[in-house]
Amino acid sequence: MCPLVDHEETRYLERIKRKSKEIFQQLKESQYNMDVKGKLSRGIYEELKEWCHKPDKDLLQHFETMLKNLRCLLSGPGHTDAANNSKRSKYFLAWVAEAFTSGQHFWEVAGCDNWASGFPNDSWTRKNDVVVDLKGIFLLFCIKENNQCCLFTCSPLLPQYVKRPLSHVGVFLGHEGGVVSFVRVARSSLICNFLSCSFSSPLKPFLCSGRP
């Protein structure tokens, strides 16, 4: 065989061998990444399964308690249940300094184990039906039960999944566009949007936090 041909063949085989090693290494890395993603997905799935299998009555009980306390606090001393409620409740209410009637606004809130942030129309605080009718309040709230944090939005009542821990929450209000957005500040990620909202009164944001 011609030495030149033999040399070219050797170089060609070496290139094939190097390429094979590169492809094999890429496959190993790809397999590793798939394994990691699989474990993460299974972990998220288990968290979701545990969260979704929680008895509805337990969450509903905490939700109802928080909403009752919230309505009493928002209504002020004139509310029929406010006096009795203030003796039992460990919830605290803080208002933003101004009410919004126009423009775009953004603010951040931080809550403890059980908290709610948002703003109601005036009509909501005058209603008697606590659980069934959630129209008129734009709310994100967190309920902690047995070290499990559950996040919900109102209008309508929907669960929202956010991987723990959740610290600061940003709230965006676009008054003219009828938009309310809740975002996770730490990750700059969207939690949920309310679109085409109808605001019937000046909106004054609040943070309600504490425990029953």
Long-range contacts (C-beta under 8 A, 24 or more apart in sequence): 44-163, 47-163, 48-161, 50-148, 51-148, 51-150, 51-159, 51-161, 52-159, 54-145, 54-148, 54-150, 58-145, 59-143, 59-145, 59-150, 60-131, 62-114, 62-143, 62-145, 62-212, 63-131, 63-141, 63-143, 63-152, 63-157, 64-130, 64-131, 65-212, 66-91, 66-114, 66-116, 66-141, 66-143, 66-208, 66-212, 67-130, 67-131, 68-130, 69-208, 69-212, 70-116, 70-208, 71-124, 71-125, 71-130, 73-208, 74-120, 74-124, 74-125, 74-206, 75-125, 75-126, 79-125, 88-212, 89-210, 89-212, 90-210, 90-211, 90-212, 91-208, 91-209, 91-210, 91-211, 91-212, 92-208, 92-209, 92-210, 93-206, 93-207, 93-208, 94-206, 94-207, 94-208, 95-204, 95-205, 95-206, 96-204, 96-205, 96-206, 98-204, 99-202, 99-203, 99-204, 100-173, 100-175, 100-202, 100-203, 100-204, 100-205, 101-175, 101-202, 101-203, 102-175, 102-176, 103-175, 103-176, 104-172, 104-173, 104-174, 104-175, 105-172, 105-173, 105-175, 106-170, 106-171, 106-172, 106-173, 107-170, 107-171, 107-205, 108-168, 108-169, 108-170, 108-171, 108-185, 109-168, 109-169, 109-171, 109-207, 110-167, 110-168, 110-169, 111-142, 111-169, 111-207, 111-209, 112-209, 112-210, 112-211, 113-142, 113-144, 113-149, 113-211, 114-141, 114-142, 114-143, 114-144, 114-209, 114-210, 114-211, 114-212, 115-141, 115-142, 115-207, 115-208, 115-209, 115-210, 116-140, 116-141, 116-142, 116-207, 116-208, 116-209, 117-141, 117-169, 117-171, 117-182, 117-205, 117-206, 117-207, 117-208, 118-154, 118-171, 118-180, 118-205, 118-206, 119-173, 119-203, 119-204, 119-205, 119-206, 121-199, 121-200, 121-201, 121-203, 122-200, 122-201, 123-200, 123-201, 136-200, 138-180, 138-194, 138-197, 140-169, 140-171, 140-182, 140-191, 140-192, 142-166, 151-191, 153-182, 153-191, 153-192, 153-194, 155-194, 158-192, 160-191, 160-192, 162-191, 171-205, 173-203, 173-205, 175-199, 175-203
